[in-house]
């Protein structure tokens, strides 16, 4: 059974938390996912190249928070 789609407000709230603490995150250069600053590999595409600049993290958080989820996650595959 698939989980219910996330509400846009939920994504916006998560994006706001990320944008408020960009030092705790980085953006995968392979798939544009936002991951924790301690990640070595992207859990989505297994890339090892990241952009950890605050400007990029904030920009990507705002972009992802403004649209519906389009990527497939591990939850979708179980």
N, C-alpha and C positions, 0 to 999 in steps of 0.2 A: 504494500500500500504506500503510495507517495504522500509525503507530508504536504500540508496546505502551503500554497505559495506565500512568501513573505509579503507583508504589507509594506508599501513604500515608506511609511513613517518609520518602520523598524530599520530599514536600510539607511534612512536619513539620520536616525539616531546613532547608529553604529558609525556612520561616516563622520558625524560631528565629534564623537569620542576620539576617533583616529586623528582628525584634523586638529583637535585640541592637544594631542600628544604625538606629534609626528616623529619624535625621536625614538619612539617605541616600535616603529614600523618601517618597512621598506617596500618598494614596488618591484615586482618581478619584471625583468626586461624581456622575458620570453612570452608571457601571457597577460601582463598588466595586472595581475592579482596583487593584493596588498597582503603581506605576511608579517609576522613578528620580526623584530630586529635581530633576534637570535637564530633565525632559520638559516640553514646552510643550503638546503635545496628547497625549491618551490614544491609544495605538496600537490599542486595541480599539474604542472608540466615538467617538473624535475629539473628545471633550469637552475644554474648556480650564479647567474648574473643578476644583480639587483641595483637599483638606484635608491639610495637612502637619504637623499637630500630632502629637507623639510618641504621645500616648494613642490617637489614632485609628489610626495606623499599626500600633501594637502590637495593638490590638483586632482589626483587620482581618486581620493576619497570623495571629493565633491562630485566628480563625474559618475562614480559608481553609485553614490547615494541618490543621484537624481534619476536613475533608470531602474527598470526591473532586472532581476538576475537573469543572465543568459548563459552563464557557464554551467557545466556539469560538475557537481561536487561528489565527494565520496558518499554522502548521504543519498544522493540520487541513484547510486549504483548498488546500494544494498537492499 
